[in-house]
């Protein structure tokens, strides 16, 4: 809030939602992607929850404990 970038913003008015936004996009629905660049829309979703995750080495070793004091 102390940055020069925010110098013109009255945060009290902002918190009270009394500042009119400089641009209000016209969206047809909550999922409207009209303002999203097509380069982003065509990017592969590598971490998408829509696809089951690939098997990885980050496995939960349930019940595994480590005790450095125990000798082999």
Helices and strands as residue ranges (DSSP letters): G 4-6, H 11-15, H 38-41
